[in-house]
Amino acid sequence: MVDLKTPIQELVAGVKTGQLTAVELVEAGLAKIKETSDYHTILEINSSALDDARSVDARVKAGEDLPLAGIPFIAKDNFLTRGTHTTAASRILEPFEAPYEGQVIKLLRAAGAILLAKSNLDAFAHGSSTENSDFGPSKNPSDPTRVPGGSSGGSAASVALGQACFATGTDTGSSVRLPASFCGVVGMMPSYGLVSRNGVIAMGSSFDTIGAMTNSVGDMALVMDTMAGPDPADATTVNRRPTYLLPKAAPSMKGLKFGLIKEYLAEGTDPDVRRIVMDAVEELKKAGASVEEVSIPLVGLALAAYYILVPAEVSSNLARYDGVRYGHSSPAATNLEETYRLSREEGFGAEAKRRIIIGTYVLSSGYYDAYYKRAQKVRTRLIDEFKSVFSKYDLLLGPVAPTPAFKIGDRAKDPVQMYLSDVCTVAVNLVGSCGISVPAGLAQGLPVGLQIIGPQQGEDQLLRAAAAAEALLGDKVAI
Amino acid sequence: MSKIGTDEIQRMAKLARIGLSADEAAQMSVQLGQILEFVEQLNSVDVTNTAPTDQVTGLVDVWREDEIRPSMDRSRLLAGAPAQQDGYIVVKRVLNG
């Protein structure tokens, strides 16, 4: 059976030269999904995956040059896909079959990639552990009693388990980088607007980014190169660079100036996480980079601003689930008002309800200025601080999260405790920068990622630095 | 500490058209209090002369040509509706008789 953790470019070369077929790759993925089903990474298998593989094999045979020929991937279940359900892991969308497919899925399919399955997440991407999935949590591949992180936890765990070559994710506050760190894979969120949000279920529309999880930075560059670019159906998309592919020569650390965010290593950081980050810093320095501690005073307030602004956007985005046009509709309703009220009561889980109520509260008359508008202004101040730091440094460094993966159930009862998992990641979404988690070490057997943050539209430099870091840290993460 | 009573929670639930049980409202009253206490720290920043941020790309007025394009197939869009008739979505009565 083919190992789907093989570098994507090798697999693509194999398909193009006829040593491998798309069908074999899909069969390998389906077998691995079956073998590792206890981790509950998958909500639904794409029943036409093998047919799709046959058609890719035919396209290759006909001479089409496909950059992702035959590569099986898994889509987080908040990406609209044809031929499967799209539930966002919420009961309210349990019966939903999307009438159209998201732009990213179309681009990936056009490049020859094959949708294998839909992965588990915290319902509507609200969470940091997948415990908010209405269909039960996923499990961490390194320790099944622990969470894989979230919200794209099913995607990260699936890549770590070798169920597919890569998986898509969304990152509104941590949701790609955190599970990547917890599962020991590479996870990247591009700058806001680089990848189209068209056909992805909206959470916080001024924060949502479309990212991916892969086994290597080289794979990530290839996937990003396929996904990035303006889309007329998403008016917030920005222009892309000609390429995000890595140069043939191994990228170097020499001359790069990093700022290590002091506030992210403050009290409360797990000692193993701190050690892993500081060891990585030493490796980067030895390889010729300069690393200086830098203070961004307002990052400590980013989480508070985030938990006003995002619920506000969530309450507005989730208003569309009304039991009228699609999704769950309460059979008990006797009038239209009850259709709304009961369908939403029955269909939404606890966290979605909590965010709808917080969002409604901070947007309601009398509280709008005190909460929502103030948070928007703090966001402006944070953007200014990042701009000033990026005028001195090429890239920033820090941990992805203060701890390695925690136990299933440990934080589920206390929302503020759960929100604190995102303390080192949300600022990047508030300011619209890009970030990546690269496996950097093990804390008592649990993977820990190093977070590298780049300026807006700085993805090419971010990827090159991440590739150089990966080469330096590779032997620290071997399990 | 910020206090939000269950009556205030139920008022928000009504605005958001979402039903909440008494238990849910009671639990949320406590949790919302904790969350609002947590976000109080934003009051430590002076934002007197700061403009609010709505979006981060800096893009302004993104236009497209106003041209006729084929729309999505109607039956496909209606396929997910819980009830439909003659190409329309059926809803429950708006007023009780």
Boltz contact constraints between the chains, C-beta under 6 A:
constraints:
  - contact:
      token1: [A, 99]
      token2: [B, 76]
      max_distance: 6.0
  - contact:
      token1: [A, 99]
      token2: [B, 77]
      max_distance: 6.0
  - contact:
      token1: [A, 192]
      token2: [B, 56]
      max_distance: 6.0
  - contact:
      token1: [A, 193]
      token2: [B, 57]
      max_distance: 6.0
  - contact:
      token1: [A, 206]
      token2: [B, 55]
      max_distance: 6.0
  - contact:
      token1: [A, 232]
      token2: [B, 64]
      max_distance: 6.0
  - contact:
      token1: [A, 235]
      token2: [B, 62]
      max_distance: 6.0
  - contact:
      token1: [A, 236]
      token2: [B, 57]
      max_distance: 6.0
  - contact:
      token1: [A, 238]
      token2: [B, 57]
      max_distance: 6.0
  - contact:
      token1: [A, 301]
      token2: [B, 41]
      max_distance: 6.0
  - contact:
      token1: [A, 304]
      token2: [B, 39]
      max_distance: 6.0
  - contact:
      token1: [A, 304]
      token2: [B, 41]
      max_distance: 6.0
  - contact:
      token1: [A, 304]
      token2: [B, 42]
      max_distance: 6.0
  - contact:
      token1: [A, 308]
      token2: [B, 39]
      max_distance: 6.0
  - contact:
      token1: [A, 324]
      token2: [B, 91]
      max_distance: 6.0
  - contact:
      token1: [A, 325]
      token2: [B, 81]
      max_distance: 6.0
  - contact:
      token1: [A, 326]
      token2: [B, 80]
      max_distance: 6.0
  - contact:
      token1: [A, 329]
      token2: [B, 82]
      max_distance: 6.0
  - contact:
      token1: [A, 333]
      token2: [B, 92]
      max_distance: 6.0
  - contact:
      token1: [A, 335]
      token2: [B, 92]
      max_distance: 6.0
  - contact:
      token1: [A, 335]
      token2: [B, 93]
      max_distance: 6.0
  - contact:
      token1: [A, 335]
      token2: [B, 96]
      max_distance: 6.0
  - contact:
      token1: [A, 336]
      token2: [B, 91]
      max_distance: 6.0
  - contact:
      token1: [A, 336]
      token2: [B, 92]
      max_distance: 6.0
  - contact:
      token1: [A, 336]
      token2: [B, 94]
      max_distance: 6.0
  - contact:
      token1: [A, 339]
      token2: [B, 92]
      max_distance: 6.0
  - contact:
      token1: [A, 340]
      token2: [B, 17]
      max_distance: 6.0
  - contact:
      token1: [A, 341]
      token2: [B, 17]
      max_distance: 6.0
  - contact:
      token1: [A, 341]
      token2: [B, 19]
      max_distance: 6.0
  - contact:
      token1: [A, 342]
      token2: [B, 19]
      max_distance: 6.0
  - contact:
      token1: [A, 344]
      token2: [B, 18]
      max_distance: 6.0
  - contact:
      token1: [A, 345]
      token2: [B, 18]
      max_distance: 6.0
  - contact:
      token1: [A, 345]
      token2: [B, 19]
      max_distance: 6.0
  - contact:
      token1: [A, 356]
      token2: [B, 16]
      max_distance: 6.0
  - contact:
      token1: [A, 357]
      token2: [B, 12]
      max_distance: 6.0
  - contact:
      token1: [A, 357]
      token2: [B, 28]
      max_distance: 6.0
  - contact:
      token1: [A, 360]
      token2: [B, 12]
      max_distance: 6.0
  - contact:
      token1: [A, 360]
      token2: [B, 15]
      max_distance: 6.0
  - contact:
      token1: [A, 360]
      token2: [B, 16]
      max_distance: 6.0
  - contact:
      token1: [A, 361]
      token2: [B, 12]
      max_distance: 6.0
  - contact:
      token1: [A, 373]
      token2: [B, 52]
      max_distance: 6.0
  - contact:
      token1: [A, 374]
      token2: [B, 42]
      max_distance: 6.0
  - contact:
      token1: [A, 376]
      token2: [B, 52]
      max_distance: 6.0
  - contact:
      token1: [A, 376]
      token2: [B, 53]
      max_distance: 6.0
  - contact:
      token1: [A, 377]
      token2: [B, 47]
      max_distance: 6.0
  - contact:
      token1: [A, 377]
      token2: [B, 50]
      max_distance: 6.0
  - contact:
      token1: [A, 377]
      token2: [B, 52]
      max_distance: 6.0
  - contact:
      token1: [A, 378]
      token2: [B, 42]
      max_distance: 6.0
  - contact:
      token1: [A, 378]
      token2: [B, 45]
      max_distance: 6.0
  - contact:
      token1: [A, 379]
      token2: [B, 53]
      max_distance: 6.0
  - contact:
      token1: [A, 380]
      token2: [B, 50]
      max_distance: 6.0
  - contact:
      token1: [A, 380]
      token2: [B, 51]
      max_distance: 6.0
  - contact:
      token1: [A, 380]
      token2: [B, 53]
      max_distance: 6.0
  - contact:
      token1: [A, 381]
      token2: [B, 50]
      max_distance: 6.0
  - contact:
      token1: [A, 415]
      token2: [B, 31]
      max_distance: 6.0
  - contact:
      token1: [A, 416]
      token2: [B, 34]
      max_distance: 6.0
  - contact:
      token1: [A, 416]
      token2: [B, 38]
      max_distance: 6.0
  - contact:
      token1: [A, 432]
      token2: [B, 56]
      max_distance: 6.0
